[in-house]
Amino acid sequence: MNLDELRQGIDNVDAQLVELLKQRAAYVHQVGELKKASGAPTFVPERENALISKLLKLNDGVLPEKSLLSIWRQIVSCSFHLEGNMRIGYLGPEGTWSHQAALSRFGDSVELVPYSSFAHIFAAVERNEVNYGVIPLENSTHGNVVQAMDFFAHTHLSICAQVHQSVQNCLMANIQPKEIRTIYSHPQVLGQCSVWLQQNYPDADQIPTASSTAAARMAVEKAADGAAALGSPLAAKIHGLNILAEQVQDVATNTTRFVVIGTQKTRPCGKDRTTICFTVPHKAGGLVDVLEYFRTYGINIYCLDSRPTRDTAWEYLFYIDVDGHEEAEPLRSCLAELKAQCPVFKVLGSYPES
């Protein structure tokens, strides 16, 4: 085949793809009507997880996996729009890593709503002002986001999905690198880039801000005073800043795990994670006794952390992520026994481990 014939073949395939997408949209619209009639949620993480697994098998390694998933994320996002406008709350303003995580999980066809604090996001979901909220929970190099953790123990909302967002911070400014005297960013970002900052700008003042996007605004407003910011390339683009250095995080694999909060509970998909919070009896070995249940049932523990209960001095609420779904064995039986042993016990959500 010559070049013109090959191009004609591509054009024909493109036309077929559009027709197939239109057929898919018609099915999606009907699904949306049925969901509305029954009160079923538009976003079904376990269904998406099964769909992605199927697509990767059908692909058989021909297309780059990242590209295929990116294409399908936008197709699914369009489906959300066709089934009914979906609103997603995230920690704003635009350009934060929370904004990027919301885009990565829900695509461009939903309405993304920025909020100024975690409290506002939780309240917005509880009031049905938005359908879901996207909350950063932990960073692979800088640990848990403690400002967010405390809200989970005092809400009826559930974690229904998660997002692993690669965090590749950049140095942005509208001045020359040698002119930088002050660097602004969120405390988490400053921590993730601490070694790089010490090596490259040991004499620059590091000023924490409410978000990396707020830092970008400061870099614009205080450029004449030698201001720069650390944050996402998206923030640099939104605020018209030049990227002076890319991937300045200390660890190349720096990733933040975000969770999606909502009013629904997911069904088991065969590869799930469950997040729990609990207190232990105030006695020697109380925590060890609780953890022993997971070993007895052969359940893997991903992580364990603690926060003050706020109710009683020097008492702690433990947060734990484990393998399995709360409705599936062996975790179901394990949790039933634990609930009887712990003064405070709450399942914060079971969701696909993807």
C-alpha positions in Angstrom: 0.0 0.0 0.0 1.2 3.5 -0.8 1.1 6.5 1.6 -2.3 7.8 0.3 -3.9 4.4 0.7 -2.6 4.0 4.3 -3.9 7.5 5.2 -7.3 6.6 3.7 -7.3 3.4 5.8 -6.6 5.5 8.9 -9.4 7.9 8.0 -11.8 5.0 7.6 -10.8 3.6 11.0 -11.2 7.0 12.6 -14.8 7.3 11.2 -15.6 3.8 12.6 -14.2 4.9 16.0 -16.5 7.9 16.1 -19.5 5.8 15.1 -18.7 3.3 17.8 -18.2 6.0 20.4 -21.6 7.4 19.4 -23.1 3.9 19.9 -21.4 3.7 23.3 -22.8 7.1 24.3 -26.3 5.9 23.5 -25.9 2.9 25.8 -24.4 5.1 28.5 -27.3 7.5 28.3 -29.7 4.5 28.8 -27.6 3.3 31.8 -27.8 6.8 33.2 -31.6 6.8 33.0 -31.8 3.5 34.8 -29.4 4.6 37.5 -31.4 7.8 38.1 -34.6 5.7 38.4 -33.1 3.3 40.9 -31.0 5.9 42.8 -27.8 4.0 41.9 -24.5 6.0 41.8 -23.0 7.2 38.6 -19.4 6.4 39.7 -18.9 2.7 40.3 -15.1 2.2 41.1 -15.3 -1.6 41.1 -16.9 -1.6 37.6 -14.2 0.7 36.3 -11.5 -1.5 37.8 -12.9 -4.5 36.0 -13.2 -2.5 32.8 -9.6 -1.4 32.9 -8.3 -5.0 33.6 -10.3 -6.2 30.6 -9.0 -3.5 28.3 -5.4 -4.2 29.3 -5.9 -7.9 28.4 -7.5 -7.0 25.1 -4.6 -4.6 24.3 -2.1 -7.5 24.6 0.7 -5.0 25.0 0.3 -3.4 21.6 -0.5 0.2 22.8 1.5 1.8 25.6 -0.5 1.1 28.7 -0.3 4.7 30.0 -1.7 6.0 26.7 -4.5 3.5 26.6 -5.6 4.3 30.1 -5.4 8.0 29.4 -7.7 7.6 26.3 -10.2 5.5 28.3 -10.1 7.9 31.2 -11.5 10.6 28.9 -14.1 8.2 27.5 -15.3 7.3 30.9 -15.3 11.0 31.9 -17.5 11.6 28.9 -19.8 8.8 30.2 -20.1 10.6 33.6 -21.2 13.7 31.7 -23.8 11.8 29.7 -25.2 10.1 32.7 -25.7 13.4 34.5 -23.4 16.2 35.5 -20.9 15.1 38.2 -19.3 17.6 40.5 -16.0 16.7 42.2 -14.5 18.8 45.1 -10.8 19.1 45.6 -8.3 21.2 47.6 -7.9 24.3 45.5 -7.2 26.6 43.9 -6.6 25.4 40.3 -3.2 23.9 39.7 -2.6 22.1 42.9 -1.7 18.4 43.0 -5.2 17.7 44.3 -6.5 19.4 41.1 -4.2 17.2 39.0 -5.4 14.0 40.9 -9.0 14.9 40.4 -8.3 15.3 36.6 -6.4 12.0 36.6 -9.3 10.1 38.2 -12.4 11.8 36.7 -11.1 13.4 33.4 -12.0 16.6 31.8 -15.8 16.2 31.3 -16.9 16.5 34.9 -17.2 19.7 36.9 -14.2 20.2 39.2 -14.9 22.5 42.2 -12.0 23.9 44.2 -12.4 24.4 48.0 -10.1 26.2 50.4 -9.8 23.5 53.1 -10.3 19.8 53.8 -13.2 20.7 56.2 -15.0 22.5 53.3 -14.6 19.4 51.0 -16.0 17.0 53.6 -18.9 19.4 54.3 -19.6 19.9 50.6 -19.9 16.1 50.1 -22.0 15.6 53.2 -24.4 18.3 52.0 -24.5 16.8 48.5 -23.1 20.1 47.1 -20.7 17.9 45.2 -20.9 14.2 44.4 -17.4 13.2 45.6 -14.3 14.8 47.2 -10.6 14.1 46.4 -8.4 14.1 49.5 -4.6 13.6 49.8 -3.9 10.9 52.4 -0.2 10.0 52.2 3.0 10.8 50.3 5.5 8.0 49.5 8.4 10.1 50.8 6.9 12.5 53.3 4.3 10.4 55.1 0.7 11.0 56.0 -1.1 14.2 55.4 -2.1 14.7 59.0 -4.3 17.7 58.4 -6.7 15.4 56.4 -6.6 12.3 58.6 -8.5 13.8 61.5 -11.6 14.4 59.4 -12.2 10.7 58.6 -13.0 9.7 62.2 -15.9 12.2 62.4 -17.8 11.7 59.2 -20.4 9.3 57.8 -18.7 9.4 54.4 -16.8 6.5 53.0 -13.6 6.1 51.0 -14.8 4.5 47.7 -11.7 4.8 45.5 -8.1 5.9 45.4 -5.7 7.7 43.1 -1.9 7.3 42.9 -0.7 10.6 41.6 2.9 10.9 40.5 4.2 14.1 42.0 6.9 15.7 39.9 7.6 19.2 41.3 9.2 22.0 39.4 10.9 25.3 40.3 8.9 28.1 38.7 9.5 31.9 38.5 9.6 34.9 36.1 13.1 35.8 37.2 16.5 34.3 36.5 17.6 31.4 38.7 20.5 33.5 40.3 18.0 36.2 41.3 15.9 33.8 43.6 16.0 34.8 47.2 12.7 33.3 48.5 10.9 30.0 47.6 7.3 29.5 48.4 5.3 26.2 48.5 3.1 23.9 50.5 4.9 22.4 53.5 4.5 18.9 52.0 6.2 20.0 48.8 9.0 21.8 50.7 9.6 18.6 52.6 9.6 16.5 49.4 12.3 18.8 47.9 14.3 19.5 51.0 17.6 17.9 49.8 17.4 19.6 46.4 16.7 22.9 48.0 19.7 22.5 50.3 22.0 21.6 47.4 20.8 24.3 45.0 19.4 27.2 47.2 20.8 26.8 50.7 20.5 30.6 51.4 17.0 31.1 50.0 14.2 31.6 52.5 11.6 28.8 52.4 8.1 30.1 53.0 5.2 27.7 53.5 1.9 28.5 51.9 -1.6 27.0 52.0 -1.1 25.3 48.6 1.5 25.1 45.8 -0.9 27.1 43.6 -0.9 29.9 46.3 2.9 29.7 46.1 2.7 30.2 42.3 0.7 33.4 42.9 3.2 34.6 45.3 6.0 34.0 42.7 4.1 36.2 40.3 3.2 38.9 42.8 6.6 39.1 44.4 8.9 38.5 41.4 10.6 41.8 41.9 11.6 40.7 45.4 13.2 37.5 44.2 10.3 35.1 44.6 10.0 31.6 43.1 7.7 28.7 43.8 7.7 24.9 43.9 4.7 23.1 42.5 3.2 21.3 39.5 3.8 22.2 35.8 0.0 22.7 35.7 0.3 25.5 38.2 3.1 27.1 36.2 1.0 27.0 33.1 -2.1 28.5 34.8 -0.1 31.4 36.3 2.2 32.1 33.4 5.4 31.2 35.2 8.5 29.9 33.5 9.7 26.4 34.6 13.4 26.8 35.7 14.0 23.3 36.8 12.0 20.1 36.4 11.5 17.1 38.8 13.2 18.7 41.7 11.7 16.2 44.2 14.3 14.3 46.2 12.9 10.9 45.1 12.1 10.2 41.5 9.2 7.9 42.4 7.6 10.5 44.6 3.9 9.7 44.7 0.9 10.9 46.7 -2.0 8.6 47.4 -5.4 10.4 47.2 -8.7 8.9 48.2 -12.2 9.6 46.8 -14.8 10.2 49.5 -18.6 9.8 49.0 -21.8 8.4 50.4 -21.6 5.0 48.7 -20.0 1.8 49.6 -18.3 -0.3 46.9 -18.7 -4.0 46.2 -15.8 -6.4 46.4 -13.8 -6.7 43.1 -11.4 -9.4 44.1 -8.4 -7.0 44.8 -9.4 -4.5 47.4 -8.0 -2.4 50.2 -9.8 -1.4 53.4 -9.1 1.5 55.7 -10.0 1.3 59.4 -9.6 3.4 62.5 -9.8 2.2 66.1 -8.8 2.7 69.6 -7.3 -0.1 71.8 -8.0 -1.0 75.4 -5.7 1.0 77.7 -3.5 -1.8 78.9 -0.1 -3.2 78.2 0.1 -4.9 74.8 -3.3 -3.6 73.7 -2.2 -2.7 70.2 -0.3 -5.9 69.8 -3.4 -7.9 70.7 -5.4 -6.1 68.0 -2.7 -6.6 65.4 -2.5 -10.3 66.2 -6.0 -10.8 64.8 -4.7 -9.8 61.3 -1.8 -12.3 61.6 -4.2 -15.0 62.7 -6.5 -14.4 59.7 -3.5 -14.1 57.3 -4.4 -10.5 56.4 -1.6 -8.2 55.1 -1.2 -4.8 56.7 -0.2 -2.0 54.3 0.4 0.8 56.8 -0.3 1.8 60.4 -0.4 5.3 61.9 -1.9 7.1 64.9 -3.4 10.5 65.8 -4.5 11.9 69.1 -8.2 11.3 69.8 -8.7 14.9 70.8 -11.3 13.7 73.4 -8.8 12.4 76.1 -5.2 13.5 76.6 -2.6 10.9 75.6 -5.1 8.5 74.0 -4.7 7.7 70.3 -6.8 6.7 67.3 -5.0 4.2 65.1 -5.4 4.2 61.3 -4.7 1.0 59.4 -4.9 -0.1 55.8 -5.3 -3.8 55.1 -5.7 -6.2 52.2 -9.3 -7.3 51.4 -12.9 -6.0 51.4 -15.0 -5.6 54.5 -17.7 -7.8 53.0 -15.4 -10.6 51.9 -13.7 -13.3 53.8 -11.4 -13.6 55.7 -11.5 -9.8 56.5 -15.2 -9.9 57.2 -14.7 -12.4 60.1 -11.6 -10.6 61.4 -13.3 -7.2 61.6 -16.3 -8.8 63.4 -14.0 -10.0 66.2 -12.1 -6.7 66.3 -15.2 -4.6 66.6 -16.0 -6.5 69.8 -12.5 -5.8 71.2 -12.0 -2.1 70.4 -13.6 0.7 72.4 -13.9 2.7 69.1 -14.0 0.9 65.8 -14.9 2.3 62.3 -14.4 1.0 58.8 -13.6 4.1 56.7 -14.1 2.3 53.4 -13.3 -0.7 51.2 -12.2 0.1 47.6 -10.3 -1.3 44.6 -6.6 -1.6 45.2 -5.5 -0.1 41.9 
